[in-house]
């Protein structure tokens, strides 16, 4: 069960996969204020967790930039509540290009608690990270990091992947994902695997399929152990994530579409 708990943390991060550097055609109109998406994670017949992404109804200004405010939450439930998780990520992303200008995360996992804020300076390619000091009851500077151009946090990245015009891609196309998360940058290659019809919540859905190339680790079973499906419609919502683990497969499904 410890591995199931670890996977659940990782799979929440997969739902909100990071930003992409592909040069394909993008459609920024897919984000709509008020959008709410809810997910459930299953391990066999057991429900082990749930998650959500919510776009605020209002627009916000960070400096001179008009931004969407997006909240992502994840929690364990059912049998997995033995391993307590209540995590929340918030990002303010530019409404014109989905670049993250400010983000925060509140992590509650077992006895571990952490609150963090990040300010992104795109002009100078810097990310200023502050962490909440429980003793002083204030956010204190942790470090200022150098970042690549057009960086996004993990929430902005989730939205950015949905902006790609997947209908224009050929099966077998490979693109890279870059992002800033937990004080470092990273890169993952993703294979576009064409269209596939799957059954989700008793509905047959035609979806775009992707396969992130996951580095070797102690949780996932094999090089192509994660598969992701996005709806083949105007929204391109992530409707399913399936991961093969050494202790069995875990499936995360969108509750409704």
C-alpha positions in Angstrom: 0.0 0.0 0.0 2.9 2.4 0.5 3.6 2.1 -3.3 0.0 2.9 -4.0 0.2 6.0 -1.9 3.4 7.0 -3.7 1.8 6.4 -7.0 -1.2 8.5 -6.1 1.0 11.5 -5.5 2.7 11.0 -8.8 -0.5 10.4 -10.7 -1.9 13.7 -9.5 1.2 15.3 -11.0 0.4 13.5 -14.2 -3.1 15.0 -14.3 -1.5 18.4 -14.3 1.4 17.6 -16.6 3.9 20.3 -17.3 4.4 22.8 -20.1 5.4 21.9 -23.6 7.9 23.4 -26.0 6.3 22.1 -29.2 5.9 24.5 -32.1 2.6 23.1 -33.2 -0.5 25.1 -33.7 -2.2 26.2 -30.4 -5.7 27.1 -29.5 -5.9 29.2 -26.3 -9.7 29.4 -26.4 -10.2 26.1 -24.6 -9.9 27.6 -21.2 -13.3 28.9 -20.0 -13.9 30.7 -16.7 -16.0 28.6 -14.4 -14.8 25.2 -15.8 -14.8 22.4 -13.3 -13.3 18.9 -13.8 -13.5 16.1 -11.2 -11.4 12.9 -11.3 -11.5 9.6 -9.4 -8.5 7.2 -9.0 -9.1 3.4 -8.9 -6.8 0.5 -8.0 -8.6 -2.6 -9.1 -12.1 -2.4 -7.5 -10.8 0.1 -4.8 -11.3 3.9 -5.0 -8.1 5.4 -3.7 -8.4 9.1 -4.4 -10.0 12.0 -6.1 -8.9 15.3 -7.7 -10.3 18.4 -9.4 -9.3 21.4 -11.5 -11.4 24.5 -11.2 -11.0 27.7 -13.3 -12.3 30.7 -11.3 -15.2 32.7 -12.7 -13.3 35.9 -12.4 -10.2 37.3 -14.1 -7.3 38.6 -11.9 -4.5 41.1 -12.5 -0.9 40.1 -11.6 1.0 43.3 -12.3 -0.3 44.4 -15.7 -1.2 40.9 -16.8 -4.8 39.7 -16.9 -4.8 36.1 -15.6 -7.0 33.1 -15.0 -6.9 31.7 -11.5 -6.8 27.9 -11.6 -7.1 25.6 -8.5 -6.1 21.9 -8.6 -6.8 19.7 -5.6 -6.0 16.1 -4.8 -6.8 13.8 -1.9 -6.8 10.2 -0.9 -10.0 8.5 0.1 -11.4 5.0 0.7 -8.8 2.5 2.0 -6.0 5.0 0.9 -7.2 7.4 3.6 -4.8 5.5 5.8 -2.2 7.6 4.0 -3.5 11.1 4.4 -3.2 13.4 1.4 -4.8 16.8 1.0 -2.9 18.8 -1.6 -3.8 22.0 -3.3 -2.1 23.9 -6.2 -3.1 27.4 -7.4 -1.8 29.2 -10.4 -2.4 32.6 -12.0 -1.8 32.1 -15.7 -1.7 34.7 -18.5 -5.1 34.6 -20.3 -3.4 35.3 -23.6 -0.6 32.6 -23.6 -1.1 30.5 -20.4 2.3 31.6 -18.9 2.3 31.3 -15.1 2.9 34.5 -13.3 2.2 33.4 -9.7 1.7 30.0 -8.1 1.3 28.4 -4.7 0.9 25.0 -3.2 -0.4 23.7 0.1 0.8 20.1 0.8 -0.6 17.9 3.5 0.7 14.3 3.3 0.7 12.2 6.4 2.6 14.3 9.0 4.3 16.4 6.4 3.0 19.9 5.8 4.4 22.6 3.4 3.1 25.9 2.0 5.0 27.6 -0.8 4.6 30.6 -3.1 6.4 31.2 -6.4 6.6 34.5 -8.4 7.7 34.1 -12.0 9.7 37.0 -13.7 9.5 36.1 -17.4 11.5 39.2 -18.5 14.5 38.3 -16.3 13.9 34.5 -16.4 13.7 34.1 -12.7 11.4 32.2 -10.2 11.3 33.5 -6.6 10.3 30.8 -4.2 9.0 31.5 -0.7 8.1 28.9 2.0 5.9 29.5 5.0 7.8 29.6 8.3 5.5 27.9 11.0 7.4 29.6 13.8 7.4 33.1 12.5 4.0 32.7 10.7 5.3 34.4 7.5 6.5 33.4 4.1 10.3 33.7 3.8 12.5 33.7 0.8 13.9 30.2 0.0 15.8 30.9 -3.2 15.6 32.7 -6.5 16.1 30.3 -9.4 17.1 30.8 -13.1 14.4 29.5 -15.4 14.1 28.8 -19.2 12.1 31.1 -21.4 8.3 30.9 -21.2 8.3 28.7 -18.1 5.1 27.4 -16.6 4.3 25.8 -13.3 2.7 22.4 -13.2 -0.9 23.8 -13.3 -0.2 26.1 -16.3 1.4 23.2 -18.0 -1.6 21.0 -17.6 -3.7 23.6 -19.4 -1.0 24.2 -22.0 -1.1 20.6 -23.2 -4.8 20.9 -23.8 -4.1 23.9 -26.1 -2.1 21.8 -28.6 -4.1 21.1 -31.8 -3.8 17.4 -31.5 -5.8 16.8 -34.7 -2.8 18.2 -36.6 -0.3 15.7 -35.1 0.6 12.4 -36.8 0.6 9.1 -34.9 4.1 8.5 -33.6 5.0 12.2 -33.3 7.2 13.0 -30.3 7.3 16.2 -28.4 9.0 17.3 -25.2 7.5 18.6 -21.9 9.4 21.1 -19.8 8.4 22.7 -16.5 9.4 24.0 -13.1 8.4 21.9 -10.1 9.8 21.4 -6.6 12.7 23.8 -7.2 13.9 22.4 -10.4 13.3 22.1 -14.1 12.7 18.9 -15.9 12.0 17.4 -19.4 9.9 14.4 -20.5 9.3 13.1 -24.0 5.8 12.3 -25.0 4.6 10.1 -27.9 1.4 10.9 -29.7 -0.3 7.6 -30.3 -3.3 8.6 -32.5 -7.0 8.2 -31.8 -8.6 5.4 -29.8 -12.1 4.8 -28.5 -12.4 4.0 -24.8 -15.2 3.4 -22.4 -15.4 5.9 -19.5 -18.4 6.2 -17.1 -20.5 3.9 -19.3 -19.8 6.1 -22.4 -17.8 5.3 -25.6 -15.4 8.2 -26.1 -13.1 8.8 -29.1 -9.9 10.1 -27.6 -6.4 11.3 -28.5 -3.8 9.0 -26.8 -0.4 9.9 -25.5 2.4 8.0 -23.9 4.9 9.9 -21.7 8.3 8.2 -21.7 8.8 7.7 -17.9 12.4 7.3 -16.6 13.1 4.0 -14.8 12.0 4.1 -11.2 10.8 1.9 -8.3 7.1 2.6 -8.8 6.1 2.2 -12.5 6.4 -1.1 -14.4 8.2 -0.5 -17.6 9.3 2.3 -20.0 5.8 2.9 -21.4 4.0 2.4 -18.2 1.8 5.5 -18.4 -1.0 6.2 -21.0 -3.1 9.4 -21.2 -6.3 10.0 -23.1 -7.7 13.4 -24.1 -11.2 14.0 -25.4 -11.4 14.4 -29.2 -13.5 17.5 -29.1 -13.2 21.2 -28.7 -12.3 21.0 -25.0 -9.6 18.3 -25.2 -10.0 17.4 -21.5 -7.9 14.7 -20.0 -10.4 11.9 -19.5 -8.2 9.0 -18.4 -4.7 8.2 -17.1 -3.6 4.6 -16.8 -0.4 3.5 -15.1 1.1 0.1 -14.8 2.8 -0.4 -11.5 4.6 -3.4 -9.9 1.5 -3.9 -7.7 -1.1 -3.6 -10.5 -2.6 -0.9 -12.6 -4.2 2.4 -11.4 -6.7 4.3 -13.5 -7.7 7.9 -13.1 -10.9 8.8 -14.9 -12.8 12.1 -15.5 -16.1 11.8 -13.7 -18.1 13.4 -16.5 -17.4 15.1 -19.8 
